[in-house]
Amino acid sequence: MKERKNNKLRDFYVLWSTQSLSQLGSSMTAFALTLWLYEKTGSALGTAALRISSYAPYVLMSIFAGALTDRFNKKKTMLVCDTLAAMCTLAVFGLYRLDLLAVWHLYAINAFSGLMNTVQQPASEVTMTLIVPKEAYQKISGMNSLTRSVNSILHPLIATAVYAFLGLEAVFAVDLLTFVAAFVALACFIRIPERPRETKETMMELVKEGLGFLKKTPMVFSLILFMSGVNLIASAFDATLPAYVLPNPKGGDSVLGIVTSSAGIAMVIGSVLVSFMPKPKDRVRVVYVTMLISLGIENFILAFSREPVLWCAGQIVGWMLVPVMSANLDVILRNTIPLELQGRVYACRNTFQFFTIPIGLLFGGFMVDEVCEPFMVGQTGMWTTLFGSGKGSGAALMMGILGVAGVVHCLIFGRCLKKYHYEDK
């Protein structure tokens, strides 16, 4: 039994390390394209639309993607989706080399790439459950958070440096090389056990089963709705941050990279922390309390500060507890959702939990460009004391609005979630 568990963990380590490398390459490309797009448009809404185009199909189609995940071979699903996503990178690279790359190309290609991620992500979630022993769930959740953390640190720094000194072509090259490494590892060195599949059910019947499970499990559904509100505020913050840092006299491309990396440093600390934490007495409480602390502090620090070192401090405070929240939520889901339903339930979760991300990105970009920045033009007195003056002061005002929204959301939902209690059996 012990040898079997070790074999499963070896498969996880290979998959985790190579997929993490590929995610780093993809994140570098996304960040470099954000810089390129902001140079072209100078618009917070324009750069936010790049992520919106990726998330929109992900949200709209996720509920059906889980049914596909539960029907088909997990390894083949992941390989096909990763290959098609890599072809999207090749398409952008070709258009850029031919000097034909336009903003609408990025939106269209990102939408297709997001569609591939819609199918790949639930397949990856179920794969982790299949190859990892149950008692290692919290550990692997911490390691996955560590990956995201290191990625957050490295991708803006590496992408900014490579983009500045070698150009966008070099960023594409790194992305494609990391894809090849992950593809070969998954195809040749990882065995994913497949459970027997029932093929008589239609896709709509499988979707109804996923929705039915959420209806019968109000604790899980309430946590998902709570996180959808968190994602709304966090994605609006993501749309606001470039418009806050880039035009600031003390900001710019390199400072944006450093500020973004600070979130990754915080997540590394949080990931290490959660990997060694004892099991909490109530994982539900951990989820909403950590988000109250994060959303209640970060936005206010950025809104009222003028120094890059304080922006970095705000990011660290805001993101350090995210891995703790993520690991506890992940353990609740993996232990509560039956394995045979995980693909379709995770897909339904993706729709309900992440549909607010494109809305938040659109809302954040619109508020900065059309409401907050015009409002701050010509303001004096209290407004400039709190949020500064000139371009970027409207983004600071938006940070303050998001801080208030985050506190209110967590306090209201926290009262609703108090009736649920989850402790590992």
C-alpha positions as CSV (number, residue, x, y, z in Angstrom):
1,M,0.0,0.0,0.0
2,K,2.8,2.4,0.9
3,E,4.6,1.7,-2.4
4,R,1.4,2.3,-4.3
5,K,0.9,5.7,-2.6
6,N,4.5,6.6,-3.4
7,N,3.9,5.7,-7.1
8,K,0.8,7.9,-7.2
9,L,2.8,10.8,-5.7
10,R,5.6,10.3,-8.2
11,D,3.0,10.7,-11.0
12,F,1.7,13.8,-9.2
13,Y,5.2,15.3,-8.9
14,V,6.0,14.8,-12.6
15,L,2.6,16.3,-13.7
16,W,2.8,19.1,-11.1
17,S,6.3,20.2,-12.1
18,T,5.9,20.1,-15.9
19,Q,2.4,21.6,-15.9
20,S,3.7,24.4,-13.6
21,L,6.5,25.1,-16.1
22,S,4.0,25.3,-18.9
23,Q,1.7,27.6,-16.9
24,L,4.7,29.9,-16.3
25,G,5.3,30.1,-20.1
26,S,1.7,30.9,-20.7
27,S,1.5,33.5,-18.0
28,M,4.6,35.2,-19.4
29,T,2.9,35.5,-22.8
30,A,-0.3,36.8,-21.3
31,F,1.6,39.5,-19.3
32,A,3.8,40.5,-22.3
33,L,0.6,40.9,-24.5
34,T,-0.9,43.0,-21.7
35,L,2.1,45.4,-21.9
36,W,1.9,45.4,-25.7
37,L,-1.8,46.1,-25.6
38,Y,-1.6,48.9,-23.1
39,E,1.1,50.5,-25.3
40,K,-1.3,50.4,-28.2
41,T,-4.5,51.5,-26.5
42,G,-3.6,53.2,-23.1
43,S,-7.0,51.9,-21.9
44,A,-7.7,50.0,-18.7
45,L,-10.9,48.7,-20.3
46,G,-9.0,47.6,-23.4
47,T,-6.4,45.6,-21.4
48,A,-9.2,44.1,-19.2
49,A,-11.0,43.0,-22.4
50,L,-8.0,40.7,-23.1
51,R,-8.9,38.6,-20.0
52,I,-12.6,39.0,-20.5
53,S,-12.3,37.4,-24.0
54,S,-10.5,34.4,-22.3
55,Y,-12.9,34.0,-19.4
56,A,-16.2,34.5,-21.3
57,P,-16.2,31.1,-23.1
58,Y,-14.8,29.5,-20.0
59,V,-17.8,30.6,-18.0
60,L,-20.4,30.0,-20.6
61,M,-19.3,26.5,-21.6
62,S,-17.9,25.1,-18.3
63,I,-21.2,23.6,-17.3
64,F,-21.1,21.4,-20.3
65,A,-17.4,20.7,-20.3
66,G,-17.6,18.7,-17.1
67,A,-19.9,16.2,-18.7
68,L,-17.3,15.7,-21.4
69,T,-14.6,15.3,-18.8
70,D,-16.6,12.5,-17.1
71,R,-17.2,10.8,-20.4
72,F,-13.7,10.8,-22.0
73,N,-10.2,9.8,-21.3
74,K,-8.6,12.4,-19.0
75,K,-5.1,12.2,-20.5
76,K,-6.2,12.5,-24.1
77,T,-8.5,15.4,-23.2
78,M,-5.7,17.3,-21.5
79,L,-3.3,16.6,-24.4
80,V,-5.7,17.7,-27.1
81,C,-6.7,20.9,-25.2
82,D,-3.0,21.8,-24.5
83,T,-2.1,21.3,-28.1
84,L,-4.9,23.5,-29.4
85,A,-4.0,26.2,-26.8
86,A,-0.3,26.0,-28.0
87,M,-1.6,26.5,-31.6
88,C,-3.2,29.8,-30.4
89,T,0.2,31.0,-29.3
90,L,1.7,30.0,-32.6
91,A,-1.1,32.0,-34.4
92,V,-0.3,35.1,-32.4
93,F,3.4,34.7,-33.0
94,G,2.9,34.3,-36.8
95,L,0.7,37.4,-36.9
96,Y,3.2,39.4,-34.9
97,R,6.1,38.4,-37.1
98,L,4.2,39.4,-40.2
99,D,3.3,42.7,-38.6
100,L,-0.4,41.9,-38.9
101,L,-1.2,41.5,-35.3
102,A,-4.3,43.6,-34.3
103,V,-6.1,44.0,-31.0
104,W,-9.1,42.1,-32.3
105,H,-6.9,39.1,-33.1
106,L,-5.9,38.8,-29.5
107,Y,-9.5,38.9,-28.4
108,A,-10.5,36.2,-30.8
109,I,-7.5,33.9,-30.2
110,N,-7.9,34.4,-26.4
111,A,-11.5,33.3,-26.6
112,F,-10.6,30.1,-28.4
113,S,-7.8,29.4,-25.9
114,G,-10.3,30.0,-23.1
115,L,-12.6,27.5,-24.6
116,M,-9.8,24.9,-24.5
117,N,-9.1,25.7,-20.9
118,T,-12.8,25.1,-20.2
119,V,-12.5,21.4,-21.0
120,Q,-8.9,21.0,-19.8
121,Q,-9.4,22.4,-16.3
122,P,-12.0,20.0,-14.9
123,A,-10.1,17.1,-16.5
124,S,-7.0,18.3,-14.6
125,E,-8.9,18.5,-11.3
126,V,-10.3,15.0,-11.6
127,T,-6.8,13.7,-12.6
128,M,-5.3,15.1,-9.3
129,T,-8.0,13.2,-7.4
130,L,-7.2,10.0,-9.3
131,I,-3.4,10.0,-8.8
132,V,-3.2,11.3,-5.2
133,P,-4.1,9.5,-2.0
134,K,-6.9,11.1,0.0
135,E,-4.7,12.0,3.0
136,A,-2.4,14.0,0.7
137,Y,-5.2,16.4,-0.5
138,Q,-4.2,19.3,1.7
139,K,-0.5,18.8,0.9
140,I,-1.1,18.9,-2.9
141,S,-3.4,21.8,-2.5
142,G,-0.6,23.7,-0.8
143,M,1.8,22.6,-3.6
144,N,-0.5,23.8,-6.3
145,S,-0.9,27.1,-4.4
146,L,2.9,27.3,-4.3
147,T,3.1,26.8,-8.0
148,R,0.6,29.7,-8.6
149,S,2.6,31.8,-6.1
150,V,6.0,31.2,-7.8
151,N,4.4,31.8,-11.1
152,S,3.0,35.1,-9.9
153,I,6.5,36.2,-8.8
154,L,8.4,35.0,-11.8
155,H,6.2,35.6,-14.8
156,P,5.9,39.4,-14.7
157,L,9.6,39.8,-13.9
158,I,10.8,37.4,-16.6
159,A,8.2,38.6,-19.1
160,T,9.1,42.2,-18.6
161,A,12.8,41.5,-18.9
162,V,12.5,39.3,-22.0
163,Y,10.0,41.6,-23.6
164,A,12.2,44.7,-23.0
165,F,15.5,43.1,-24.1
166,L,14.6,40.4,-26.6
167,G,11.1,41.3,-27.8
168,L,7.7,39.6,-27.9
169,E,9.1,36.8,-30.1
170,A,11.4,35.5,-27.4
171,V,8.4,35.4,-24.9
172,F,6.5,33.2,-27.4
173,A,9.5,30.9,-27.8
174,V,9.7,30.3,-24.0
175,D,6.0,29.6,-23.9
176,L,6.2,27.0,-26.7
177,L,9.3,25.3,-25.2
178,T,7.6,24.9,-21.8
179,F,4.5,23.5,-23.6
180,V,6.6,20.8,-25.3
181,A,8.2,19.7,-22.0
182,A,4.7,19.4,-20.3
183,F,3.3,17.6,-23.4
184,V,6.0,15.0,-23.5
185,A,5.9,14.3,-19.7
186,L,2.1,13.8,-19.8
187,A,2.1,11.7,-22.9
188,C,5.0,9.4,-22.0
189,F,5.7,9.4,-18.3
190,I,2.3,9.7,-16.5
191,R,-0.3,7.0,-16.1
192,I,-3.8,8.2,-15.2
193,P,-6.1,5.5,-14.0
194,E,-9.5,5.7,-15.6
195,R,-12.7,4.7,-13.8
196,P,-15.4,2.8,-15.8
197,R,-17.6,5.3,-17.6
198,E,-21.3,5.1,-18.1
199,T,-22.0,6.2,-21.7
200,K,-25.7,5.8,-21.9
201,E,-26.5,9.1,-20.2
202,T,-26.8,12.2,-22.5
203,M,-24.8,15.3,-21.9
204,M,-27.8,17.1,-20.5
205,E,-28.5,14.3,-18.1
206,L,-24.8,14.6,-16.9
207,V,-25.2,18.3,-16.5
208,K,-28.4,17.9,-14.5
209,E,-26.6,15.5,-12.2
210,G,-23.9,18.1,-11.5
211,L,-26.5,20.8,-10.8
212,G,-28.5,18.4,-8.7
213,F,-25.6,17.7,-6.4
214,L,-25.1,21.4,-5.8
215,K,-28.8,21.8,-5.0
216,K,-28.6,18.9,-2.5
217,T,-25.4,20.3,-0.9
218,P,-26.1,23.9,0.2
219,M,-22.8,24.2,2.1
220,V,-20.8,23.7,-1.1
221,F,-23.1,25.9,-3.2
222,S,-22.9,28.7,-0.6
223,L,-19.1,28.6,-0.6
224,I,-19.1,28.8,-4.4
225,L,-21.4,31.8,-4.4
226,F,-19.3,33.5,-1.8
227,M,-16.2,32.9,-3.9
228,S,-18.0,34.3,-7.0
229,G,-18.4,37.6,-5.1
230,V,-14.7,37.5,-4.1
231,N,-13.8,36.9,-7.7
232,L,-15.9,39.9,-8.8
233,I,-14.0,42.2,-6.5
234,A,-10.6,40.7,-7.2
235,S,-11.0,40.8,-11.0
236,A,-12.1,44.5,-10.8
237,F,-8.9,45.0,-8.9
238,D,-6.9,43.3,-11.6
239,A,-8.4,45.6,-14.2
240,T,-7.6,48.6,-12.1
241,L,-4.0,47.8,-11.1
242,P,-2.3,48.5,-14.5
243,A,-4.2,51.8,-14.8
244,Y,-3.1,52.7,-11.3
245,V,0.6,51.8,-11.6
246,L,1.6,52.4,-15.2
247,P,0.7,56.1,-15.5
248,N,2.0,57.0,-12.1
249,P,5.2,59.1,-12.0
250,K,6.7,56.5,-9.7
251,G,5.3,53.6,-11.7
252,G,5.8,52.1,-15.1
253,D,6.3,48.6,-16.7
254,S,9.1,47.5,-14.4
255,V,7.3,48.7,-11.2
256,L,4.1,46.9,-12.3
257,G,6.1,43.7,-12.7
258,I,7.5,44.2,-9.2
259,V,4.1,45.0,-7.6
260,T,2.6,42.0,-9.4
261,S,5.4,39.7,-8.2
262,S,4.8,40.8,-4.6
263,A,1.5,39.0,-4.7
264,G,3.4,35.9,-5.7
265,I,5.9,36.3,-2.9
266,A,3.0,36.5,-0.4
267,M,1.4,33.4,-1.9
268,V,4.7,31.5,-1.6
269,I,4.7,32.3,2.1
270,G,1.0,31.3,2.4
271,S,1.6,28.1,0.4
272,V,4.4,27.0,2.6
273,L,2.4,27.9,5.6
274,V,-0.7,25.8,4.6
275,S,1.5,22.8,3.6
276,F,2.5,22.4,7.2
277,M,-0.6,23.7,9.0
278,P,-2.6,21.3,11.1
279,K,-6.1,20.5,10.1
280,P,-8.4,23.4,11.2
281,K,-11.4,22.7,13.3
282,D,-13.7,24.4,10.8
283,R,-12.6,24.8,7.2
284,V,-15.6,26.9,6.2
285,R,-14.8,29.6,8.7
286,V,-11.2,29.7,7.5
287,V,-12.4,30.4,3.9
288,Y,-14.5,33.5,4.7
289,V,-12.3,34.9,7.5
290,T,-9.1,34.8,5.3
291,M,-11.0,36.6,2.5
292,L,-12.3,39.3,4.9
293,I,-8.7,40.0,6.0
294,S,-7.4,40.1,2.4
295,L,-10.1,42.2,0.8
296,G,-10.4,44.4,3.8
297,I,-6.8,45.6,3.8
298,E,-5.1,45.4,0.4
299,N,-7.4,47.7,-1.6
300,F,-7.3,50.4,1.1
301,I,-3.4,50.3,1.3
302,L,-3.2,50.8,-2.5
303,A,-5.9,53.4,-2.6
304,F,-4.4,55.8,-0.1
305,S,-0.6,55.3,-0.7
306,R,1.7,56.9,-3.2
307,E,4.9,54.8,-2.8
308,P,5.7,51.6,-4.7
309,V,7.0,50.0,-1.5
310,L,3.5,50.4,0.0
311,W,1.9,49.0,-3.1
312,C,4.1,45.9,-2.7
313,A,3.2,45.7,1.0
314,G,-0.5,45.9,0.1
315,Q,-0.1,43.1,-2.3
316,I,1.6,40.9,0.3
317,V,-1.1,41.5,2.9
318,G,-3.8,40.9,0.4
319,W,-2.4,37.7,-1.1
320,M,-0.7,35.9,1.8
321,L,-3.9,34.2,3.0
322,V,-5.2,33.3,-0.4
323,P,-3.4,29.8,-0.5
324,V,-4.8,29.1,3.0
325,M,-8.3,29.8,1.7
326,S,-7.8,27.9,-1.5
327,A,-6.4,24.8,0.2
328,N,-9.3,24.6,2.7
329,L,-11.9,25.1,0.0
330,D,-10.2,22.4,-2.1
331,V,-10.2,19.9,0.7
332,I,-13.9,20.5,1.3
333,L,-14.7,20.0,-2.4
334,R,-12.6,16.9,-2.9
335,N,-13.9,15.2,0.2
336,T,-17.6,16.2,-0.3
337,I,-18.0,15.5,-4.1
338,P,-18.1,11.8,-5.1
339,L,-15.3,11.0,-7.5
340,E,-17.7,9.8,-10.2
341,L,-19.4,13.2,-10.2
342,Q,-16.3,15.4,-9.8
343,G,-15.9,16.4,-13.4
344,R,-19.4,17.6,-13.9
345,V,-19.6,19.2,-10.4
346,Y,-16.3,21.0,-10.8
347,A,-17.5,22.3,-14.2
348,C,-20.7,23.6,-12.7
349,R,-18.6,25.1,-9.9
350,N,-16.5,26.9,-12.6
351,T,-19.6,28.4,-14.1
352,F,-21.0,29.7,-10.9
353,Q,-17.8,30.7,-9.2
354,F,-16.0,32.3,-12.1
355,F,-18.8,33.9,-14.1
356,T,-18.1,37.1,-12.2
357,I,-14.5,37.4,-13.4
358,P,-15.3,38.8,-16.9
359,I,-18.0,41.0,-15.3
360,G,-15.5,42.3,-12.7
361,L,-12.9,43.0,-15.4
362,L,-15.4,44.8,-17.5
363,F,-16.7,46.7,-14.5
364,G,-13.3,47.7,-13.2
365,G,-12.1,48.9,-16.6
366,F,-15.3,50.8,-17.3
367,M,-15.3,52.4,-13.8
368,V,-11.7,53.6,-14.2
369,D,-12.0,54.9,-17.7
370,E,-15.5,56.3,-17.8
371,V,-16.3,57.2,-14.2
372,C,-13.4,57.5,-11.7
373,E,-10.8,59.1,-13.9
374,P,-13.2,61.8,-15.3
375,F,-14.5,62.4,-11.8
376,M,-11.0,63.1,-10.4
377,V,-10.1,65.6,-13.2
378,G,-10.1,69.0,-11.6
379,Q,-10.8,67.7,-8.0
380,T,-9.1,69.4,-5.1
381,G,-9.1,69.2,-1.3
382,M,-10.2,65.9,0.3
383,W,-10.3,64.0,-3.0
384,T,-6.7,64.7,-4.0
385,T,-5.5,64.3,-0.4
386,L,-7.0,60.8,-0.3
387,F,-6.4,59.6,-3.9
388,G,-3.8,62.0,-5.5
389,S,-4.1,63.9,-8.7
390,G,-3.5,63.4,-12.4
391,K,-3.9,60.2,-14.4
392,G,-4.1,57.2,-12.0
393,S,-5.9,59.1,-9.3
394,G,-9.2,57.7,-10.6
395,A,-7.8,54.2,-10.3
396,A,-6.9,55.0,-6.7
397,L,-10.5,56.0,-6.1
398,M,-11.6,52.7,-7.6
399,M,-9.3,50.8,-5.2
400,G,-11.1,52.5,-2.3
401,I,-14.5,51.6,-3.7
402,L,-13.4,48.0,-4.0
403,G,-12.1,48.0,-0.4
404,V,-15.5,48.9,0.9
405,A,-17.2,46.4,-1.4
406,G,-14.9,43.6,-0.2
407,V,-15.5,44.2,3.5
408,V,-19.3,44.4,3.0
409,H,-19.4,41.2,0.9
410,C,-17.4,39.2,3.4
411,L,-19.4,40.4,6.5
412,I,-22.7,39.7,4.9
413,F,-21.8,36.2,3.5
414,G,-19.9,35.4,6.7
415,R,-23.1,35.6,8.6
416,C,-24.7,33.2,6.1
417,L,-21.9,30.7,6.2
418,K,-21.7,30.5,10.0
419,K,-24.5,27.9,10.0
420,Y,-22.2,25.5,8.1
421,H,-19.3,23.6,9.7
422,Y,-16.8,21.3,8.1
423,E,-14.2,19.3,10.0
424,D,-12.2,16.4,8.4
425,K,-13.4,13.0,9.5
